[in-house]
Amino acid sequence: MASTTALFTGLTGLFTNARRMDVIGNNLANVNTHAYKSNRMIQTPNFSRNFSLGTSPGDSWGGTNPTQVGLGAHIAGTQRNFNNGAISGTGVVTDVALEGDGMFIVEQGGERFFTRAGAFQRNERNDLISIDGANVMGYAVDAQFNIVEGNLVPLNIPVGTLTLAEASRNVVMSGNLNASGMVPTTGSVHETRAFFFDAGLTPGMELNTDLYDLTVPGNDLYIDDGAGGSFLALEGGSDAVITFSGVEKGGKDLGTKTFAFTDAATAATLGVDAFGSTIADYMAFLDRALGLDQTAIAPSGHDLGGNVTLDIATGQILITGNEGTVQDLVVETADLVVTYPLGAVGSPINQPFVMTKTATSDGESVRTSFVVYDSLGSPLTVDLSFVLQETVDGAGTLWEFVAESTDNDDVDRLVGLGVVELDANGQFVSATNQSFSLTRMNGAVSPLTVAMNFNSGTDAITGLTDTASTLASVFQDGSPIGTLSSFSIGEDGIINGAFTNGLTRQIGQLALAKFTNPEGLVDTGNNLFRVGPNSGPAIITKAFEFGTGRVLGGALELSNVDLSQEFINMILASTGYSASSRIITTTDEMIDQLLLLGR
């Protein structure tokens, strides 16, 4: 007789195949959805009616098998395919794809989600966000642009606003120092007119003491007029300010410096570079401002010879420049001007230091200039000179180098000093004090210390015979201020920023998550997943670790839906649905036949 059970069995077939068609339809609808992971539905047989469980064989019979009739099919579950989709290049710098099992991490509304879709973009605050506004999470950088791992933060890429400057740390020099050049014999010599302390005295009298305090009223300094008379040169106790300006060394202007005969409190008010009370203090100021050197560095004790001295017999201040043609000084009367900003009682003259040049610096030498930067990006010009000091028979040459800078925030022009030894083949042997330091008073790190390399492979200082010495800076690091102009995302997920000053720095890193069972994640829509009961906790890590794979910038992952497989599944689902409906109609016909028997 006809069975109503068959009706319900057919109904389960209709239901499962209809749901299977739903899954297939969803896959086909998302065939062009970036990073979409296809689903499949798994169905299993329903319960069975047991008419007999069977019998075991005996000595005289063979046994029987179970007698069971199935009750249809039901949905066992759905299974998501997390295999990688194809990668498509887009050229959009914020697009990223993953090759591996990792997932991007995003946060929205205080809740954390995971996704494979890397179609990111930047918002008005330069935050990196997903297409639906979720913040992309990763690792930030510290003040030195080092990645700070372990603390997830929303990634921010401040193009156009982030600025950066870098202090110089190294400079590489190259060139040839002419080994056949002349060893120096003298530096330039400048003499002043004769001075004395009291009017009517013979020039030079009482000028041999450092204790004559020119900050005391009445302790005046006079200059011989050359005709048996004198002029009031410096009026004691009147806070005389001497402005040093226009002096040249080897054609290079040495800038402006100021010295005052006054005390510390008044000097601070006047804003001068140096102060003192005696002629000895003033001569020490000149020595520093001119960058003169008397340090004996060569084995023979030879030195550059620069100094400022007082000739007791004549009452003259003598300025002797450093040896070497590039160190030749030009000091004129108008370069040293005296003023009295707080007023003077007498009538002192404003150019008392009448200069006469009696010798010119000689000797083989060479100079070059280059720019370094402090921690705030301020450019500072440094002059580096090499002066031949000694030619050693069979052993090469010795050269003294002098680093000077007008940009040094101190009276001292000389910022570095050392000796370079070159062997009989003209090759570099050794160097002392291979660095220079500049004082900074602009808020930057002080002092700025820069190392000099004179023997960097092919870029090395040599000492061979030539017509003249040559010298150049072939590399110096550091940079002025620069603004973040562009960025790129590397395979390790690190976001590298390019600045307008040519520097490249890490500005963040994408964090990735890895799950023991990604199929256990809960799909929340919008290509987002959250942790599910069977997914396991998220392992927060980065690219190339724990199987997360690599990050591909400027690309997106495509859907992994297999169209041919889906069409086959659609045919099978449609056929299964038709077959199940046929069971219902056939069973209905059988019931009709049964009812006809009762008529």
Beta strands, then each sheet from edge to edge (+ up, - down):
strand 1: 39-45
strand 2: 48-52
strand 3: 67-70
strand 4: 73-80
strand 5: 87-89
strand 6: 96-99
strand 7: 103-108
strand 8: 111-115
strand 9: 121-122
strand 10: 128-129
strand 11: 135-139
strand 12: 153-154
strand 13: 163-166
strand 14: 170-176
strand 15: 187-192
strand 16: 195-196
strand 17: 221-224
strand 18: 230-234
strand 19: 241-244
strand 20: 248-249
strand 21: 252-253
strand 22: 257-261
strand 23: 274-276
strand 24: 307-311
strand 25: 316-323
strand 26: 329-330
strand 27: 336-339
strand 28: 355-359
strand 29: 365-373
strand 30: 379-392
strand 31: 396-404
strand 32: 414-422
strand 33: 428-431
strand 34: 435-438
strand 35: 448-453
strand 36: 455-456
strand 37: 459-462
strand 38: 470-476
strand 39: 479-489
strand 40: 494-499
strand 41: 504-510
strand 42: 512-514
strand 43: 522-525
strand 44: 528-530
strand 45: 539-541
strand 46: 550-553
strand 47: 555-557
sheet 1: 1+ 4-
sheet 2: 2+ 3-
sheet 3: 5+ 47-
sheet 4: 6+ 46-
sheet 5: 8+ 7- 11+ 12-
sheet 6: 8+ 7- 42+ 45-
sheet 7: 8+ 7- 11+ 41- 40+ 39- 13+
sheet 8: 9+ 10-
sheet 9: 34+ 35- 14- 37- 36+
sheet 10: 34+ 35- 14- 38+
sheet 11: 24+ 25- 15+ 28-
sheet 12: 16+ 17- 18+
sheet 13: 23+ 22+ 19- 27+
sheet 14: 21+ 20- 26+
sheet 15: 29+ 30- 31+ 32- 33+
sheet 16: 43+ 44-
end
